[in-house]
Amino acid sequence: MGRKAAAGIAGRSMRKRPAYLAVKRGADGCFSAFFRLLLLLPLGLVALVITAESGRGAIFRQVRLGRDKKPFVLYKFRTMDSEGRATRAGAFLRRSSIDELPQLWNILKGDMSFVGYRPVIPEETYLIALRDELGVYAMRPGLTGLAQINGRDLLGPCEKARFDGTYLSEVSFATDLRIVVKTVGYVLRHQDYREKGSGDPEKMKDSCITLVGTDGDDGPRETAERNK
């Protein structure tokens, strides 16, 4: 079974849950609209602070890969100035994950879900390839996911892909609820938060077994991947 076969199995597995998918999409739309209205005033104040400090628009737009690896525009609060340095407000927004809240609009539009895998830029080819092997792109990306409550920023690409693949095989309302509840605790404690570009990469968890190729139709070659 090669990459395409694995992705095909994952896609069929998702399609076998029509009730789950329909209810999840409906819940995503309803809750994202509710929280957008509920947080309208505080998020507006955040936007004013960002604009005053950075002198630029409050919303940062970036192309990420979503379901079926289709690109979409992801929204975040701007956290850096024109010279590429984190602003004081931006540093707080990152630690608290408030910078991710504009993605409520992505969820409402149908680009994302509350729970899934974190979407990445097209240049993160290694992680994308690992996810592709596991069929992860059969589902929508999420505001949070299994990897975000099991290491978050301390995980390397192999571990992230493994958690994403595990979530795909275990999707259920109970799993989604558990991830959302644990995410709240993670965010409030700033647990496993690491500023990008900081920290010791030697301490990052990055070991897993991944499919790295096929021998015709005879099945995958399994190889242990570890960053040293």
C-alpha positions in Angstrom: 0.0 0.0 0.0 1.6 3.3 -1.1 0.9 6.9 -0.4 -2.1 7.2 -2.7 -3.6 4.0 -1.3 -3.2 5.2 2.3 -4.7 8.6 1.4 -7.5 6.8 -0.4 -8.3 4.6 2.6 -8.3 7.7 4.9 -10.7 9.5 2.5 -13.1 6.5 2.4 -12.9 6.3 6.2 -13.9 9.9 6.5 -16.8 9.5 4.0 -18.1 6.6 6.1 -18.9 9.1 8.8 -21.5 11.3 7.0 -23.5 12.1 10.1 -20.3 13.0 12.0 -19.0 15.2 9.2 -22.4 17.0 8.7 -22.9 17.7 12.4 -19.3 18.8 12.8 -19.5 21.2 9.9 -22.8 22.6 11.3 -21.4 22.9 14.8 -18.3 24.6 13.4 -20.4 27.2 11.6 -22.7 27.9 14.5 -20.0 28.1 17.2 -17.7 30.2 15.0 -20.5 32.7 14.3 -21.4 32.8 18.0 -17.9 33.4 19.2 -17.3 36.1 16.5 -20.3 38.0 17.9 -19.4 37.3 21.5 -15.8 38.5 21.0 -16.5 41.3 18.6 -15.7 44.1 21.0 -12.5 42.6 22.7 -11.1 41.6 19.3 -11.8 45.0 18.0 -9.8 46.5 20.9 -7.0 44.1 20.2 -7.0 45.2 16.5 -6.8 48.9 17.6 -3.8 48.1 19.9 -2.0 46.2 17.1 -2.5 49.0 14.6 -1.4 51.7 17.0 1.8 49.8 17.9 2.8 48.4 14.5 1.5 51.2 12.3 0.1 48.5 10.0 -3.2 46.6 9.5 -4.2 44.4 12.4 -4.8 41.3 10.2 -2.0 39.2 8.8 -2.9 37.0 5.8 -1.0 34.0 4.7 -1.6 31.1 2.3 -1.8 27.7 4.0 -2.8 24.2 2.8 -6.2 22.9 3.7 -8.3 19.9 2.8 -7.0 18.0 -0.2 -4.0 20.2 0.0 -5.9 23.1 -1.5 -4.5 26.5 -0.6 -6.5 29.0 1.3 -5.9 32.4 2.9 -5.5 32.1 6.7 -6.1 35.1 9.0 -4.2 35.9 12.1 -3.6 39.0 14.2 -0.4 40.7 13.2 2.3 40.2 15.8 5.4 41.7 14.1 6.5 45.1 13.0 7.8 46.2 9.6 11.3 45.0 10.5 10.1 41.5 11.3 10.4 41.8 15.1 7.7 40.8 17.5 5.9 43.8 19.0 5.2 43.9 22.7 1.5 43.2 22.1 2.4 40.6 19.5 4.6 38.6 22.0 1.6 38.5 24.4 -0.8 37.5 21.6 1.4 34.6 20.6 1.9 33.3 24.1 -1.8 33.4 24.7 -2.7 32.2 21.2 -5.1 35.2 20.9 -3.4 35.8 17.5 -5.1 32.8 16.1 -8.7 34.0 16.9 -9.2 35.6 13.5 -9.4 32.1 12.2 -12.9 32.0 13.5 -13.6 33.6 10.1 -11.8 30.7 8.3 -14.0 28.2 10.3 -17.1 30.1 9.4 -16.1 30.1 5.7 -15.5 26.4 5.7 -11.7 26.5 5.2 -11.1 25.1 8.7 -12.7 23.3 11.6 -12.3 23.9 15.3 -10.4 20.5 15.6 -8.2 19.0 13.0 -4.5 19.5 12.1 -2.7 22.9 12.1 -2.4 24.2 8.5 1.1 25.0 7.3 2.6 27.1 4.5 3.3 25.3 1.2 7.1 25.6 1.9 6.9 23.1 4.8 7.3 20.3 2.3 8.6 17.7 4.8 5.6 17.9 7.1 3.3 18.0 4.2 4.8 14.9 2.7 4.5 13.0 6.0 0.8 14.0 6.4 0.2 13.1 2.8 1.5 9.6 3.5 -1.0 9.2 6.3 -4.0 10.6 4.4 -4.3 13.6 6.8 -5.4 15.9 4.0 -8.7 14.1 3.7 -10.0 16.3 6.5 -10.1 20.1 7.2 -7.3 21.7 9.2 -8.2 22.9 12.7 -7.8 25.7 15.1 -6.4 23.1 17.4 -5.7 19.4 17.2 -4.2 16.3 18.9 -0.6 17.5 18.4 -1.5 20.8 20.1 -2.3 19.0 23.4 0.6 16.6 23.2 3.7 18.8 22.8 2.5 21.7 20.8 5.6 23.8 19.7 8.0 21.2 21.1 7.1 18.7 18.4 9.0 18.1 15.2 7.4 17.3 11.9 7.4 13.5 12.4 5.6 13.7 15.8 3.1 16.3 14.5 2.3 14.0 11.5 1.9 11.0 13.8 -0.6 12.8 16.0 -2.5 14.1 13.0 -2.7 10.6 11.6 -3.9 9.2 15.0 -6.6 11.9 15.1 -7.8 10.9 11.6 -8.2 7.3 12.7 -10.0 8.2 15.9 -12.3 11.1 14.9 -15.4 11.3 17.0 -17.4 13.9 18.9 -15.9 12.6 22.2 -12.4 13.0 20.8 -13.1 16.5 19.5 -14.6 17.6 22.9 -11.6 16.2 24.8 -9.2 18.0 22.5 -11.1 21.3 22.9 -11.2 21.1 26.7 -7.5 20.2 27.0 -6.6 23.0 24.6 -8.1 25.5 26.9 -5.9 24.3 29.7 -2.8 24.3 27.5 -3.4 27.8 26.4 -4.1 29.2 29.8 -0.9 27.7 31.2 1.1 28.6 28.1 2.1 24.9 28.2 4.7 23.7 25.6 4.8 27.2 24.1 8.1 28.0 22.3 8.8 31.2 20.4 9.6 30.2 16.8 13.4 30.3 16.3 14.2 30.0 20.0 15.0 27.0 22.2 17.3 24.1 21.7 16.3 22.0 18.7 18.1 19.0 20.1 15.4 18.8 22.8 12.5 18.8 20.3 10.7 15.5 20.2 10.9 14.3 16.6 10.9 10.5 16.2 8.4 8.3 14.4 7.9 5.6 11.9 6.8 6.9 8.5 6.1 5.6 5.1 8.9 6.9 2.8 8.3 5.0 -0.4 6.9 2.0 -2.1 8.2 -1.0 -4.0 5.7 -1.1 -6.8 2.5 -2.6 -5.4 4.3 -4.8 -2.9 3.7 -2.4 0.1 5.5 0.4 1.9 9.0 0.5 3.1 9.0 1.6 6.8 11.9 3.7 8.0 12.6 5.2 11.4 13.0 9.0 11.1 14.9 10.8 13.9 16.4 14.3 13.9 19.8 14.3 15.5 
